[in-house]
Amino acid sequence: MTTNGLSLAGTPAASPLGYFSWTSGQLGRDPYYILVVIYIFFPYFSSVVVGDPVYGQTLIGYLNAASGAFLALTVPFLGAIADKHGRRKPWIAGTVSFMAAGAVLLWFIKPNADPATLWWGFGLLLLINIAFAYSEVFHNAMLPAITPSDRAGLVSGVAFALGNLGGLSLMIFVLYAFALPGVQDWQFLPDAPWWGLDQSQHEQDRIVGPIAGIWMLLFTLPLLAFTPDTPRSGLTMAAAARSGLLDVFHTISQLKHYANIARYLLARMLFNDGMVGVLVFGGVYAAGTFSWDTISLLIFGLCTSVSAMIGAYLGGRLDDHLGSLLTLKVSVLMTCLILLALVSIQKDQIGFFWQVDTAPIWAFPYFSTLAEVVYFATNQVFALFFVTALSASRTLMAKICPPEKATQFFGLYGLSGSVTAFLAPLLVATTTQWFDSQRAGFASLVVLIIIGGLMLFMVSETRATAAPERNQSSAS
């Protein structure tokens, strides 16, 4: 396959080594989210550390809401400062190093924690959430300048596929080395968990933090080594900060000029909140509804990651052929319908009204009831369309924003995504608390996806030009 040699920014694209090394950044970062946030540590924190699944889901909702509120105040400004300073890789190196150190410290959050340890863990998870969102902004902002314009969808999709491949690989490792030994007597398993881990102390859950942290450091290195960075602007950091802050206010004052982008970001803020909320709370909901243990959640996450890998690759191909906006509309519609199907499932119920037997339907020791099997299978279909939507969403932003303001607009894009740690979790937390029901909290996400999806019909796939510049003398 040949490319046109120009990036989405209209500048010479990076070499294949450069732009595929960029995908390694996501390979390093996403397994933390998969292991810690979605499938293992957050459900452990909710059910075991907190000790009450309903209160635990509420607490996680408020945790994400707090980090999202902080990100809402800081992400756009940080992106604008990075645009003015030029380089993005030092910011990536700093945020990833902080995340990795924090992930290692998760090991010390033990079961049935006393209040001091509980709130210490709460604060640590809060800070890692913030660093994760920062690293995502800087990583995404590199895409327009390094990727050939006719391969942007493919490269974005490959990055998501690799992120899920990393999560899949680590989940298989955790299952084999720590979770299954001593629980199942299958011949290929070790006799006991590696490294002498004590399953009674949930060390198989706590070890995922250090593993994800080390993985993150290793697989960020190719990006730092081989992906070309934007040259430094020549401004000092102080001058870049002054100029960047003024630029954010200038961009806000010019929202009428960027009306198409503003409509898109508002739509994304809503549908992305809902979709990522399904991912974040899906494991928590399943653990509380079906009493799934670590092994069940790992197998669930492993299979979901395979589905997401397939969705990321096929979605990237679809994006390059149909366009980012149409691909995104279809994906958002499907995720909404599938979420309705997920919340219709309880231990003894499918489709809201169909009562089912809770007796095992097969001999496999996990997902043994009909309701569990249906929930498991439905979630795989959700993963296909969810990751397709994520990839198309990022590519669409790269296509419609002015290249010279990429980091600033990807900062706003990151904000519209990081409000997932603000609006959706707050909605889930308050709804769960109000109705005293995990199901009600989970179902509330449908509203966000529907409204955001409808707003996409007011967006066009056309690139904005930069608004007239403000007087630069104040920043010099």
C-alpha positions, 0 to 999 in steps of 0.5 A: 500500500502506498501513501501520499507522503503528507500528514493530516497537518499537511507536512511530511509524514513520519516514516513507518517506524516513526508512526508505528512506534507512536502506536507503541505508546498506546500499547504501553498505556492501555493495559493499565486501564484494562487491568486496573480500571476495568477488570481487576483492581477497581472491582477489587477496590469496590468489593473487597477494600471498601467491602460493599459493592453498592457503596464501592461503585458509588465511591469509584464514581465520585473518585472519577468525578473528582479527577474529571473536575480537576482535568476540566480546569487544567487539560485545555491550558496544558495542551495550549502550553505544549503547543507553544513550547513545541515538544510533546515527548518530554510531557509523555515521559513525565506523565508515564513515569508518574503513572508507573510509580503510582501503579507500583504503589497500588500493591500496598492497598490491602483487603478490608482496609482501615479508613486511612488506607482506604482514603490513601488509596482513593487519593492515589487512584485519583492522581493516576487518573489525572496523569493518565488523561494528561499522557493521552492528550499529548500522545493523541496530539502527535497523530496529525503531524506524523501519520500519512493522511490516507492511513490515519484511520488505520494507524489509530486503529492499530494503536487501539488494537495493540493496546488491547493486545497488551491488556490481553497478554497481561491478563493471560499472564496474571491468570496463568501465574497468579489467579488460577494456580491453587484454584484449578488443578489443570495440568498446565498450571503451576502448583502454586501462584508464582513469587509466593503470592497469597491469594487469601490476601488478594495479592493476585489482584494487587499485583496487577498495579506493579505489572502494569507500571513496568509494562508502561515504562517498557513500551513507551520507550519505542515512541520516545526513541523513534517517533519524531517530535514537533521541534521546540518553538524557542520560547521559554517554558514561562513564555510558552505558559503565558502565551498558551494561557492567553491562547486558550481564552482567545480560542474560547472567544472564537468559538463561533469560528470553530462551531463545527469543532465545538458541536463535535466536542460537545457530542463526544463529551456525552456519547464518550462519557456513556460508552467509557462509563459502560467499560469502567462500570461493566466489571463492577456491575458484573462483579456485584450482579453475578458475584464474579471473582478475579478469575471470572473477571480476568477471563471476561476481560481477556475475551473482551480484549480480543473482541476489542482488537478485532473491532479496532483493526476492522474499525480502522479499515472502515474509517479509511473507506467510509469516513470517520463521521459515518463510522462513528455514527454507526458505532455510537448507535450500536453501543446504545442498543447493546447497553440496553441489552446489558442492563436488561440482564440480571441473575434470573432475568434477560430482556427485562421480562424473561425470567430464567433459571439460575441453575448451571447450564454447562460444566465450565466452572465460570459463567455457568448460568444462562444469564451470565453467558448472555451478558458475557456474549453481549459485552463482546459485541459491545467491545467491537463497536466501542473500540471502533468508535474510539478510533474513529473519534480520534481520527475525526478530531485529527481531520477537523482541527487546525494542525497548528493548534493540534495539542490545544484542540486535543486538549479540549478533545481530551477534556471531552473524554476525561469528563468521562471521569466527571459526568458519567461516574457522577451520574452513575454514583448518584443514581446508584445511591438514589435507587440503591441499585447497581442496575439503575446506576449502570442504565443511566449511561444510556441517556448520555449515549443517545443525546451525544449520538443525536448531536453527531448529525450536526457535525461535518467532516471538514477541516477548520482554519485557524481563527485570526491570531490575537496580538502576540506582543504580550507573549513575547 
